[in-house]
Amino acid sequence: MKLSARNQIKGKVVGVQKGQTTGHVRIDIGGGVIVTSSITNEAIDDLALKVGDDAIAVIKASDVMVAK
């Protein structure tokens, strides 16, 4: 699949937790960094996401905030 988003980070799923309508998917992208995404339960099911799967965190945002 090709996407216009350039921020695509490969990793491994280390957690999938469903809620009432949305769930959280945790992706280990290496170096001790975990990216957490909030997506619908339907998307989790459609992608058949489970711990141990290879996945790509695709980040598309109009703003990036920096704090120090």
CHARMM-style PDB file with segment names, atoms N, HN, CA, C and O in Angstrom:
ATOM      1  N   MET     1       0.841  -1.165   0.000  1.00  0.00      PROA
ATOM      2  CA  MET     1       0.000   0.000   0.000  1.00  0.00      PROA
ATOM      3  C   MET     1       0.891   1.234   0.000  1.00  0.00      PROA
ATOM      4  O   MET     1       1.883   1.289   0.726  1.00  0.00      PROA
ATOM      5  N   LYS     2       0.542   2.211  -0.803  1.00  0.00      PROA
ATOM      6  HN  LYS     2      -0.264   2.166  -1.393  1.00  0.00      PROA
ATOM      7  CA  LYS     2       1.264   3.469  -0.833  1.00  0.00      PROA
ATOM      8  C   LYS     2       0.419   4.537  -0.156  1.00  0.00      PROA
ATOM      9  O   LYS     2      -0.798   4.592  -0.329  1.00  0.00      PROA
ATOM     10  N   LEU     3       1.093   5.391   0.625  1.00  0.00      PROA
ATOM     11  HN  LEU     3       2.082   5.346   0.766  1.00  0.00      PROA
ATOM     12  CA  LEU     3       0.422   6.484   1.323  1.00  0.00      PROA
ATOM     13  C   LEU     3       1.161   7.780   1.067  1.00  0.00      PROA
ATOM     14  O   LEU     3       2.358   7.776   0.781  1.00  0.00      PROA
ATOM     15  N   SER     4       0.448   8.885   1.169  1.00  0.00      PROA
ATOM     16  HN  SER     4      -0.525   8.887   1.401  1.00  0.00      PROA
ATOM     17  CA  SER     4       1.086  10.189   0.994  1.00  0.00      PROA
ATOM     18  C   SER     4       1.859  10.596   2.245  1.00  0.00      PROA
ATOM     19  O   SER     4       2.776  11.414   2.166  1.00  0.00      PROA
ATOM     20  N   ALA     5       1.502  10.038   3.387  1.00  0.00      PROA
ATOM     21  HN  ALA     5       0.757   9.374   3.451  1.00  0.00      PROA
ATOM     22  CA  ALA     5       2.192  10.375   4.636  1.00  0.00      PROA
ATOM     23  C   ALA     5       3.633   9.884   4.576  1.00  0.00      PROA
ATOM     24  O   ALA     5       3.885   8.726   4.243  1.00  0.00      PROA
ATOM     25  N   ARG     6       4.559  10.748   4.894  1.00  0.00      PROA
ATOM     26  HN  ARG     6       4.353  11.689   5.165  1.00  0.00      PROA
ATOM     27  CA  ARG     6       5.980  10.399   4.826  1.00  0.00      PROA
ATOM     28  C   ARG     6       6.512   9.854   6.137  1.00  0.00      PROA
ATOM     29  O   ARG     6       7.559   9.206   6.154  1.00  0.00      PROA
ATOM     30  N   ASN     7       5.819  10.099   7.226  1.00  0.00      PROA
ATOM     31  HN  ASN     7       4.969  10.625   7.212  1.00  0.00      PROA
ATOM     32  CA  ASN     7       6.282   9.637   8.532  1.00  0.00      PROA
ATOM     33  C   ASN     7       5.732   8.242   8.813  1.00  0.00      PROA
ATOM     34  O   ASN     7       4.706   8.083   9.473  1.00  0.00      PROA
ATOM     35  N   GLN     8       6.431   7.246   8.301  1.00  0.00      PROA
ATOM     36  HN  GLN     8       7.265   7.376   7.765  1.00  0.00      PROA
ATOM     37  CA  GLN     8       6.043   5.858   8.470  1.00  0.00      PROA
ATOM     38  C   GLN     8       7.159   5.154   9.225  1.00  0.00      PROA
ATOM     39  O   GLN     8       8.287   5.060   8.740  1.00  0.00      PROA
ATOM     40  N   ILE     9       6.835   4.655  10.426  1.00  0.00      PROA
ATOM     41  HN  ILE     9       5.919   4.731  10.820  1.00  0.00      PROA
ATOM     42  CA  ILE     9       7.840   4.064  11.298  1.00  0.00      PROA
ATOM     43  C   ILE     9       7.489   2.600  11.544  1.00  0.00      PROA
ATOM     44  O   ILE     9       6.435   2.287  12.098  1.00  0.00      PROA
ATOM     45  N   LYS    10       8.378   1.716  11.128  1.00  0.00      PROA
ATOM     46  HN  LYS    10       9.234   1.970  10.678  1.00  0.00      PROA
ATOM     47  CA  LYS    10       8.150   0.280  11.299  1.00  0.00      PROA
ATOM     48  C   LYS    10       8.401  -0.135  12.742  1.00  0.00      PROA
ATOM     49  O   LYS    10       9.281   0.396  13.419  1.00  0.00      PROA
ATOM     50  N   GLY    11       7.606  -1.096  13.192  1.00  0.00      PROA
ATOM     51  HN  GLY    11       6.891  -1.528  12.642  1.00  0.00      PROA
ATOM     52  CA  GLY    11       7.774  -1.603  14.546  1.00  0.00      PROA
ATOM     53  C   GLY    11       7.027  -2.900  14.750  1.00  0.00      PROA
ATOM     54  O   GLY    11       6.580  -3.540  13.799  1.00  0.00      PROA
ATOM     55  N   LYS    12       6.900  -3.278  16.020  1.00  0.00      PROA
ATOM     56  HN  LYS    12       7.263  -2.758  16.793  1.00  0.00      PROA
ATOM     57  CA  LYS    12       6.223  -4.512  16.386  1.00  0.00      PROA
ATOM     58  C   LYS    12       5.148  -4.197  17.418  1.00  0.00      PROA
ATOM     59  O   LYS    12       5.383  -3.438  18.357  1.00  0.00      PROA
ATOM     60  N   VAL    13       3.966  -4.785  17.238  1.00  0.00      PROA
ATOM     61  HN  VAL    13       3.775  -5.402  16.475  1.00  0.00      PROA
ATOM     62  CA  VAL    13       2.854  -4.577  18.162  1.00  0.00      PROA
ATOM     63  C   VAL    13       3.191  -5.249  19.494  1.00  0.00      PROA
ATOM     64  O   VAL    13       3.483  -6.444  19.545  1.00  0.00      PROA
ATOM     65  N   VAL    14       3.143  -4.456  20.576  1.00  0.00      PROA
ATOM     66  HN  VAL    14       2.905  -3.485  20.534  1.00  0.00      PROA
ATOM     67  CA  VAL    14       3.426  -4.991  21.900  1.00  0.00      PROA
ATOM     68  C   VAL    14       2.210  -4.927  22.823  1.00  0.00      PROA
ATOM     69  O   VAL    14       2.259  -5.395  23.961  1.00  0.00      PROA
ATOM     70  N   GLY    15       1.124  -4.347  22.324  1.00  0.00      PROA
ATOM     71  HN  GLY    15       1.084  -3.967  21.399  1.00  0.00      PROA
ATOM     72  CA  GLY    15      -0.090  -4.293  23.128  1.00  0.00      PROA
ATOM     73  C   GLY    15      -1.296  -3.909  22.308  1.00  0.00      PROA
ATOM     74  O   GLY    15      -1.224  -3.020  21.460  1.00  0.00      PROA
ATOM     75  N   VAL    16      -2.415  -4.583  22.559  1.00  0.00      PROA
ATOM     76  HN  VAL    16      -2.474  -5.306  23.248  1.00  0.00      PROA
ATOM     77  CA  VAL    16      -3.696  -4.255  21.928  1.00  0.00      PROA
ATOM     78  C   VAL    16      -4.751  -4.320  23.031  1.00  0.00      PROA
ATOM     79  O   VAL    16      -4.977  -5.375  23.625  1.00  0.00      PROA
ATOM     80  N   GLN    17      -5.390  -3.184  23.298  1.00  0.00      PROA
ATOM     81  HN  GLN    17      -5.206  -2.327  22.816  1.00  0.00      PROA
ATOM     82  CA  GLN    17      -6.407  -3.142  24.338  1.00  0.00      PROA
ATOM     83  C   GLN    17      -7.653  -2.470  23.783  1.00  0.00      PROA
ATOM     84  O   GLN    17      -7.636  -1.286  23.448  1.00  0.00      PROA
ATOM     85  N   LYS    18      -8.735  -3.238  23.690  1.00  0.00      PROA
ATOM     86  HN  LYS    18      -8.749  -4.200  23.962  1.00  0.00      PROA
ATOM     87  CA  LYS    18      -9.993  -2.693  23.185  1.00  0.00      PROA
ATOM     88  C   LYS    18     -10.793  -2.055  24.312  1.00  0.00      PROA
ATOM     89  O   LYS    18     -10.794  -2.534  25.446  1.00  0.00      PROA
ATOM     90  N   GLY    19     -11.472  -0.969  23.974  1.00  0.00      PROA
ATOM     91  HN  GLY    19     -11.472  -0.580  23.052  1.00  0.00      PROA
ATOM     92  CA  GLY    19     -12.405  -0.325  24.886  1.00  0.00      PROA
ATOM     93  C   GLY    19     -13.817  -0.542  24.369  1.00  0.00      PROA
ATOM     94  O   GLY    19     -14.070  -1.500  23.638  1.00  0.00      PROA
ATOM     95  N   GLN    20     -14.750   0.350  24.746  1.00  0.00      PROA
ATOM     96  HN  GLN    20     -14.545   1.128  25.339  1.00  0.00      PROA
ATOM     97  CA  GLN    20     -16.130   0.194  24.285  1.00  0.00      PROA
ATOM     98  C   GLN    20     -16.258   0.406  22.784  1.00  0.00      PROA
ATOM     99  O   GLN    20     -16.923  -0.372  22.099  1.00  0.00      PROA
ATOM    100  N   THR    21     -15.625   1.454  22.271  1.00  0.00      PROA
ATOM    101  HN  THR    21     -15.085   2.085  22.828  1.00  0.00      PROA
ATOM    102  CA  THR    21     -15.706   1.733  20.830  1.00  0.00      PROA
ATOM    103  C   THR    21     -14.339   1.890  20.186  1.00  0.00      PROA
ATOM    104  O   THR    21     -14.170   1.618  18.997  1.00  0.00      PROA
ATOM    105  N   THR    22     -13.358   2.331  20.977  1.00  0.00      PROA
ATOM    106  HN  THR    22     -13.495   2.551  21.942  1.00  0.00      PROA
ATOM    107  CA  THR    22     -12.007   2.497  20.449  1.00  0.00      PROA
ATOM    108  C   THR    22     -11.023   1.716  21.309  1.00  0.00      PROA
ATOM    109  O   THR    22     -11.302   1.369  22.456  1.00  0.00      PROA
ATOM    110  N   GLY    23      -9.870   1.454  20.720  1.00  0.00      PROA
ATOM    111  HN  GLY    23      -9.643   1.736  19.788  1.00  0.00      PROA
ATOM    112  CA  GLY    23      -8.844   0.729  21.447  1.00  0.00      PROA
ATOM    113  C   GLY    23      -7.509   1.417  21.319  1.00  0.00      PROA
ATOM    114  O   GLY    23      -7.361   2.385  20.573  1.00  0.00      PROA
ATOM    115  N   HSD    24      -6.527   0.906  22.060  1.00  0.00      PROA
ATOM    116  HN  HSD    24      -6.648   0.119  22.666  1.00  0.00      PROA
ATOM    117  CA  HSD    24      -5.172   1.418  22.002  1.00  0.00      PROA
ATOM    118  C   HSD    24      -4.246   0.321  21.488  1.00  0.00      PROA
ATOM    119  O   HSD    24      -4.259  -0.811  21.971  1.00  0.00      PROA
ATOM    120  N   VAL    25      -3.455   0.689  20.504  1.00  0.00      PROA
ATOM    121  HN  VAL    25      -3.445   1.608  20.112  1.00  0.00      PROA
ATOM    122  CA  VAL    25      -2.462  -0.227  19.946  1.00  0.00      PROA
ATOM    123  C   VAL    25      -1.093   0.360  20.247  1.00  0.00      PROA
ATOM    124  O   VAL    25      -0.806   1.503  19.892  1.00  0.00      PROA
ATOM    125  N   ARG    26      -0.250  -0.429  20.902  1.00  0.00      PROA
ATOM    126  HN  ARG    26      -0.483  -1.357  21.191  1.00  0.00      PROA
ATOM    127  CA  ARG    26       1.100   0.014  21.258  1.00  0.00      PROA
ATOM    128  C   ARG    26       2.091  -0.649  20.318  1.00  0.00      PROA
ATOM    129  O   ARG    26       2.089  -1.870  20.159  1.00  0.00      PROA
ATOM    130  N   ILE    27       2.942   0.164  19.693  1.00  0.00      PROA
ATOM    131  HN  ILE    27       2.944   1.156  19.822  1.00  0.00      PROA
ATOM    132  CA  ILE    27       3.933  -0.324  18.721  1.00  0.00      PROA
ATOM    133  C   ILE    27       5.326   0.062  19.206  1.00  0.00      PROA
ATOM    134  O   ILE    27       5.624   1.237  19.417  1.00  0.00      PROA
ATOM    135  N   ASP    28       6.171  -0.951  19.379  1.00  0.00      PROA
ATOM    136  HN  ASP    28       5.929  -1.906  19.208  1.00  0.00      PROA
ATOM    137  CA  ASP    28       7.570  -0.730  19.761  1.00  0.00      PROA
ATOM    138  C   ASP    28       8.349  -0.411  18.492  1.00  0.00      PROA
ATOM    139  O   ASP    28       8.464  -1.248  17.598  1.00  0.00      PROA
ATOM    140  N   ILE    29       8.889   0.818  18.419  1.00  0.00      PROA
ATOM    141  HN  ILE    29       8.796   1.499  19.146  1.00  0.00      PROA
ATOM    142  CA  ILE    29       9.617   1.227  17.207  1.00  0.00      PROA
ATOM    143  C   ILE    29      11.129   1.165  17.414  1.00  0.00      PROA
ATOM    144  O   ILE    29      11.899   1.637  16.577  1.00  0.00      PROA
ATOM    145  N   GLY    30      11.542   0.585  18.525  1.00  0.00      PROA
ATOM    146  HN  GLY    30      10.918   0.201  19.204  1.00  0.00      PROA
ATOM    147  CA  GLY    30      12.959   0.398  18.791  1.00  0.00      PROA
ATOM    148  C   GLY    30      13.524   1.454  19.716  1.00  0.00      PROA
ATOM    149  O   GLY    30      12.935   2.518  19.903  1.00  0.00      PROA
ATOM    150  N   GLY    31      14.670   1.147  20.290  1.00  0.00      PROA
ATOM    151  HN  GLY    31      15.149   0.283  20.138  1.00  0.00      PROA
ATOM    152  CA  GLY    31      15.335   2.093  21.176  1.00  0.00      PROA
ATOM    153  C   GLY    31      14.549   2.402  22.431  1.00  0.00      PROA
ATOM    154  O   GLY    31      14.730   3.459  23.035  1.00  0.00      PROA
ATOM    155  N   GLY    32      13.674   1.485  22.830  1.00  0.00      PROA
ATOM    156  HN  GLY    32      13.527   0.627  22.338  1.00  0.00      PROA
ATOM    157  CA  GLY    32      12.866   1.710  24.020  1.00  0.00      PROA
ATOM    158  C   GLY    32      11.702   2.659  23.816  1.00  0.00      PROA
ATOM    159  O   GLY    32      11.089   3.103  24.787  1.00  0.00      PROA
ATOM    160  N   VAL    33      11.383   2.982  22.555  1.00  0.00      PROA
ATOM    161  HN  VAL    33      11.881   2.622  21.766  1.00  0.00      PROA
ATOM    162  CA  VAL    33      10.302   3.924  22.260  1.00  0.00      PROA
ATOM    163  C   VAL    33       9.040   3.164  21.843  1.00  0.00      PROA
ATOM    164  O   VAL    33       9.071   2.322  20.945  1.00  0.00      PROA
ATOM    165  N   ILE    34       7.939   3.479  22.510  1.00  0.00      PROA
ATOM    166  HN  ILE    34       7.914   4.163  23.239  1.00  0.00      PROA
ATOM    167  CA  ILE    34       6.634   2.894  22.198  1.00  0.00      PROA
ATOM    168  C   ILE    34       5.730   4.002  21.676  1.00  0.00      PROA
ATOM    169  O   ILE    34       5.592   5.048  22.310  1.00  0.00      PROA
ATOM    170  N   VAL    35       5.112   3.771  20.514  1.00  0.00      PROA
ATOM    171  HN  VAL    35       5.224   2.921  19.998  1.00  0.00      PROA
ATOM    172  CA  VAL    35       4.122   4.690  19.959  1.00  0.00      PROA
ATOM    173  C   VAL    35       2.749   4.081  20.231  1.00  0.00      PROA
ATOM    174  O   VAL    35       2.513   2.913  19.923  1.00  0.00      PROA
ATOM    175  N   THR    36       1.854   4.863  20.801  1.00  0.00      PROA
ATOM    176  HN  THR    36       2.045   5.812  21.051  1.00  0.00      PROA
ATOM    177  CA  THR    36       0.498   4.384  21.092  1.00  0.00      PROA
ATOM    178  C   THR    36      -0.494   5.092  20.187  1.00  0.00      PROA
ATOM    179  O   THR    36      -0.487   6.318  20.069  1.00  0.00      PROA
ATOM    180  N   SER    37      -1.352   4.298  19.547  1.00  0.00      PROA
ATOM    181  HN  SER    37      -1.358   3.303  19.643  1.00  0.00      PROA
ATOM    182  CA  SER    37      -2.365   4.842  18.658  1.00  0.00      PROA
ATOM    183  C   SER    37      -3.748   4.479  19.179  1.00  0.00      PROA
ATOM    184  O   SER    37      -3.980   3.355  19.622  1.00  0.00      PROA
ATOM    185  N   SER    38      -4.655   5.434  19.121  1.00  0.00      PROA
ATOM    186  HN  SER    38      -4.466   6.348  18.761  1.00  0.00      PROA
ATOM    187  CA  SER    38      -6.042   5.200  19.479  1.00  0.00      PROA
ATOM    188  C   SER    38      -6.825   5.049  18.186  1.00  0.00      PROA
ATOM    189  O   SER    38      -6.953   5.998  17.413  1.00  0.00      PROA
ATOM    190  N   ILE    39      -7.355   3.836  17.954  1.00  0.00      PROA
ATOM    191  HN  ILE    39      -7.251   3.065  18.582  1.00  0.00      PROA
ATOM    192  CA  ILE    39      -8.112   3.554  16.730  1.00  0.00      PROA
ATOM    193  C   ILE    39      -9.395   2.815  17.091  1.00  0.00      PROA
ATOM    194  O   ILE    39      -9.542   2.334  18.215  1.00  0.00      PROA
ATOM    195  N   THR    40     -10.309   2.727  16.157  1.00  0.00      PROA
ATOM    196  HN  THR    40     -10.189   3.118  15.244  1.00  0.00      PROA
ATOM    197  CA  THR    40     -11.572   2.052  16.435  1.00  0.00      PROA
ATOM    198  C   THR    40     -11.357   0.553  16.615  1.00  0.00      PROA
ATOM    199  O   THR    40     -10.411  -0.027  16.082  1.00  0.00      PROA
ATOM    200  N   ASN    41     -12.256  -0.055  17.377  1.00  0.00      PROA
ATOM    201  HN  ASN    41     -13.025   0.415  17.810  1.00  0.00      PROA
ATOM    202  CA  ASN    41     -12.225  -1.512  17.526  1.00  0.00      PROA
ATOM    203  C   ASN    41     -12.400  -2.189  16.167  1.00  0.00      PROA
ATOM    204  O   ASN    41     -11.809  -3.236  15.905  1.00  0.00      PROA
ATOM    205  N   GLU    42     -13.219  -1.581  15.308  1.00  0.00      PROA
ATOM    206  HN  GLU    42     -13.700  -0.731  15.521  1.00  0.00      PROA
ATOM    207  CA  GLU    42     -13.437  -2.131  13.969  1.00  0.00      PROA
ATOM    208  C   GLU    42     -12.123  -2.170  13.185  1.00  0.00      PROA
ATOM    209  O   GLU    42     -11.852  -3.145  12.484  1.00  0.00      PROA
ATOM    210  N   ALA    43     -11.310  -1.123  13.298  1.00  0.00      PROA
ATOM    211  HN  ALA    43     -11.530  -0.331  13.868  1.00  0.00      PROA
ATOM    212  CA  ALA    43     -10.018  -1.094  12.610  1.00  0.00      PROA
ATOM    213  C   ALA    43      -9.085  -2.166  13.169  1.00  0.00      PROA
ATOM    214  O   ALA    43      -8.359  -2.816  12.417  1.00  0.00      PROA
ATOM    215  N   ILE    44      -9.107  -2.348  14.484  1.00  0.00      PROA
ATOM    216  HN  ILE    44      -9.697  -1.820  15.095  1.00  0.00      PROA
ATOM    217  CA  ILE    44      -8.292  -3.407  15.098  1.00  0.00      PROA
ATOM    218  C   ILE    44      -8.688  -4.760  14.527  1.00  0.00      PROA
ATOM    219  O   ILE    44      -7.828  -5.569  14.179  1.00  0.00      PROA
ATOM    220  N   ASP    45      -9.996  -5.006  14.430  1.00  0.00      PROA
ATOM    221  HN  ASP    45     -10.694  -4.348  14.713  1.00  0.00      PROA
ATOM    222  CA  ASP    45     -10.485  -6.278  13.879  1.00  0.00      PROA
ATOM    223  C   ASP    45     -10.160  -6.417  12.396  1.00  0.00      PROA
ATOM    224  O   ASP    45      -9.711  -7.476  11.958  1.00  0.00      PROA
ATOM    225  N   ASP    46     -10.384  -5.346  11.612  1.00  0.00      PROA
ATOM    226  HN  ASP    46     -10.749  -4.485  11.968  1.00  0.00      PROA
ATOM    227  CA  ASP    46     -10.117  -5.395  10.170  1.00  0.00      PROA
ATOM    228  C   ASP    46      -8.650  -5.697   9.881  1.00  0.00      PROA
ATOM    229  O   ASP    46      -8.333  -6.424   8.940  1.00  0.00      PROA
ATOM    230  N   LEU    47      -7.758  -5.133  10.695  1.00  0.00      PROA
ATOM    231  HN  LEU    47      -8.016  -4.542  11.459  1.00  0.00      PROA
ATOM    232  CA  LEU    47      -6.315  -5.362  10.509  1.00  0.00      PROA
ATOM    233  C   LEU    47      -5.846  -6.641  11.205  1.00  0.00      PROA
ATOM    234  O   LEU    47      -4.702  -7.063  11.042  1.00  0.00      PROA
ATOM    235  N   ALA    48      -6.745  -7.251  11.984  1.00  0.00      PROA
ATOM    236  HN  ALA    48      -7.675  -6.908  12.116  1.00  0.00      PROA
ATOM    237  CA  ALA    48      -6.424  -8.466  12.750  1.00  0.00      PROA
ATOM    238  C   ALA    48      -5.154  -8.254  13.577  1.00  0.00      PROA
ATOM    239  O   ALA    48      -4.263  -9.103  13.602  1.00  0.00      PROA
ATOM    240  N   LEU    49      -5.090  -7.104  14.253  1.00  0.00      PROA
ATOM    241  HN  LEU    49      -5.814  -6.414  14.233  1.00  0.00      PROA
ATOM    242  CA  LEU    49      -3.903  -6.766  15.023  1.00  0.00      PROA
ATOM    243  C   LEU    49      -3.792  -7.611  16.278  1.00  0.00      PROA
ATOM    244  O   LEU    49      -4.763  -7.801  17.010  1.00  0.00      PROA
ATOM    245  N   LYS    50      -2.577  -8.118  16.514  1.00  0.00      PROA
ATOM    246  HN  LYS    50      -1.788  -7.964  15.919  1.00  0.00      PROA
ATOM    247  CA  LYS    50      -2.319  -8.868  17.730  1.00  0.00      PROA
ATOM    248  C   LYS    50      -0.862  -8.678  18.130  1.00  0.00      PROA
ATOM    249  O   LYS    50      -0.020  -8.323  17.304  1.00  0.00      PROA
ATOM    250  N   VAL    51      -0.578  -8.915  19.389  1.00  0.00      PROA
ATOM    251  HN  VAL    51      -1.261  -9.204  20.060  1.00  0.00      PROA
ATOM    252  CA  VAL    51       0.786  -8.771  19.903  1.00  0.00      PROA
ATOM    253  C   VAL    51       1.731  -9.651  19.087  1.00  0.00      PROA
ATOM    254  O   VAL    51       1.438 -10.814  18.808  1.00  0.00      PROA
ATOM    255  N   GLY    52       2.858  -9.074  18.715  1.00  0.00      PROA
ATOM    256  HN  GLY    52       3.095  -8.129  18.941  1.00  0.00      PROA
ATOM    257  CA  GLY    52       3.863  -9.793  17.935  1.00  0.00      PROA
ATOM    258  C   GLY    52       3.824  -9.486  16.450  1.00  0.00      PROA
ATOM    259  O   GLY    52       4.768  -9.800  15.725  1.00  0.00      PROA
ATOM    260  N   ASP    53       2.732  -8.870  15.988  1.00  0.00      PROA
ATOM    261  HN  ASP    53       1.965  -8.614  16.577  1.00  0.00      PROA
ATOM    262  CA  ASP    53       2.623  -8.517  14.566  1.00  0.00      PROA
ATOM    263  C   ASP    53       3.593  -7.391  14.214  1.00  0.00      PROA
ATOM    264  O   ASP    53       3.843  -6.500  15.026  1.00  0.00      PROA
ATOM    265  N   ASP    54       4.131  -7.438  13.006  1.00  0.00      PROA
ATOM    266  HN  ASP    54       3.928  -8.162  12.346  1.00  0.00      PROA
ATOM    267  CA  ASP    54       4.845  -6.287  12.461  1.00  0.00      PROA
ATOM    268  C   ASP    54       3.789  -5.264  12.062  1.00  0.00      PROA
ATOM    269  O   ASP    54       2.727  -5.625  11.556  1.00  0.00      PROA
ATOM    270  N   ALA    55       4.081  -3.997  12.288  1.00  0.00      PROA
ATOM    271  HN  ALA    55       4.944  -3.703  12.700  1.00  0.00      PROA
ATOM    272  CA  ALA    55       3.126  -2.939  11.954  1.00  0.00      PROA
ATOM    273  C   ALA    55       3.895  -1.668  11.620  1.00  0.00      PROA
ATOM    274  O   ALA    55       5.093  -1.563  11.882  1.00  0.00      PROA
ATOM    275  N   ILE    56       3.201  -0.728  11.050  1.00  0.00      PROA
ATOM    276  HN  ILE    56       2.228  -0.814  10.838  1.00  0.00      PROA
ATOM    277  CA  ILE    56       3.794   0.563  10.711  1.00  0.00      PROA
ATOM    278  C   ILE    56       2.957   1.655  11.356  1.00  0.00      PROA
ATOM    279  O   ILE    56       1.745   1.726  11.154  1.00  0.00      PROA
ATOM    280  N   ALA    57       3.617   2.506  12.138  1.00  0.00      PROA
ATOM    281  HN  ALA    57       4.601   2.448  12.302  1.00  0.00      PROA
ATOM    282  CA  ALA    57       2.956   3.680  12.694  1.00  0.00      PROA
ATOM    283  C   ALA    57       3.046   4.772  11.633  1.00  0.00      PROA
ATOM    284  O   ALA    57       4.137   5.213  11.273  1.00  0.00      PROA
ATOM    285  N   VAL    58       1.898   5.198  11.143  1.00  0.00      PROA
ATOM    286  HN  VAL    58       1.012   4.840  11.436  1.00  0.00      PROA
ATOM    287  CA  VAL    58       1.848   6.251  10.122  1.00  0.00      PROA
ATOM    288  C   VAL    58       1.384   7.521  10.812  1.00  0.00      PROA
ATOM    289  O   VAL    58       0.282   7.575  11.360  1.00  0.00      PROA
ATOM    290  N   ILE    59       2.233   8.547  10.783  1.00  0.00      PROA
ATOM    291  HN  ILE    59       3.128   8.504  10.338  1.00  0.00      PROA
ATOM    292  CA  ILE    59       1.934   9.779  11.493  1.00  0.00      PROA
ATOM    293  C   ILE    59       1.666  10.885  10.483  1.00  0.00      PROA
ATOM    294  O   ILE    59       2.534  11.245   9.688  1.00  0.00      PROA
ATOM    295  N   LYS    60       0.453  11.415  10.530  1.00  0.00      PROA
ATOM    296  HN  LYS    60      -0.252  11.122  11.177  1.00  0.00      PROA
ATOM    297  CA  LYS    60       0.055  12.486   9.623  1.00  0.00      PROA
ATOM    298  C   LYS    60      -0.586  13.570  10.484  1.00  0.00      PROA
ATOM    299  O   LYS    60      -1.690  13.392  10.999  1.00  0.00      PROA
ATOM    300  N   ALA    61       0.101  14.676  10.634  1.00  0.00      PROA
ATOM    301  HN  ALA    61       0.998  14.821  10.216  1.00  0.00      PROA
ATOM    302  CA  ALA    61      -0.416  15.743  11.482  1.00  0.00      PROA
ATOM    303  C   ALA    61      -0.132  17.096  10.846  1.00  0.00      PROA
ATOM    304  O   ALA    61       0.874  17.287  10.163  1.00  0.00      PROA
ATOM    305  N   SER    62      -1.029  18.011  11.084  1.00  0.00      PROA
ATOM    306  HN  SER    62      -1.847  17.856  11.639  1.00  0.00      PROA
ATOM    307  CA  SER    62      -0.822  19.355  10.546  1.00  0.00      PROA
ATOM    308  C   SER    62       0.051  20.188  11.481  1.00  0.00      PROA
ATOM    309  O   SER    62       0.632  21.191  11.065  1.00  0.00      PROA
ATOM    310  N   ASP    63       0.143  19.768  12.750  1.00  0.00      PROA
ATOM    311  HN  ASP    63      -0.329  18.953  13.087  1.00  0.00      PROA
ATOM    312  CA  ASP    63       0.947  20.487  13.739  1.00  0.00      PROA
ATOM    313  C   ASP    63       1.816  19.500  14.507  1.00  0.00      PROA
ATOM    314  O   ASP    63       1.398  18.383  14.810  1.00  0.00      PROA
ATOM    315  N   VAL    64       3.018  19.934  14.810  1.00  0.00      PROA
ATOM    316  HN  VAL    64       3.357  20.842  14.563  1.00  0.00      PROA
ATOM    317  CA  VAL    64       3.890  19.170  15.697  1.00  0.00      PROA
ATOM    318  C   VAL    64       4.300  20.119  16.808  1.00  0.00      PROA
ATOM    319  O   VAL    64       4.895  21.167  16.554  1.00  0.00      PROA
ATOM    320  N   MET    65       3.981  19.753  18.032  1.00  0.00      PROA
ATOM    321  HN  MET    65       3.498  18.902  18.239  1.00  0.00      PROA
ATOM    322  CA  MET    65       4.301  20.587  19.182  1.00  0.00      PROA
ATOM    323  C   MET    65       5.624  20.141  19.790  1.00  0.00      PROA
ATOM    324  O   MET    65       5.926  18.948  19.839  1.00  0.00      PROA
ATOM    325  N   VAL    66       6.406  21.105  20.251  1.00  0.00      PROA
ATOM    326  HN  VAL    66       6.161  22.073  20.212  1.00  0.00      PROA
ATOM    327  CA  VAL    66       7.681  20.815  20.891  1.00  0.00      PROA
ATOM    328  C   VAL    66       7.681  21.470  22.263  1.00  0.00      PROA
ATOM    329  O   VAL    66       7.285  22.627  22.407  1.00  0.00      PROA
ATOM    330  N   ALA    67       8.124  20.729  23.268  1.00  0.00      PROA
ATOM    331  HN  ALA    67       8.445  19.789  23.152  1.00  0.00      PROA
ATOM    332  CA  ALA    67       8.214  21.271  24.622  1.00  0.00      PROA
ATOM    333  C   ALA    67       9.579  20.949  25.203  1.00  0.00      PROA
ATOM    334  O   ALA    67      10.245  19.999  24.790  1.00  0.00      PROA
ATOM    335  N   LYS    68       9.971  21.749  26.156  1.00  0.00      PROA
ATOM    336  HN  LYS    68       9.430  22.520  26.491  1.00  0.00      PROA
ATOM    337  CA  LYS    68      11.262  21.507  26.800  1.00  0.00      PROA
ATOM    338  C   LYS    68      11.135  21.790  28.277  1.00  0.00      PROA
ATOM    339  OT1 LYS    68      12.109  21.650  29.018  1.00  0.00      PROA
TER     340      LYS     68
END
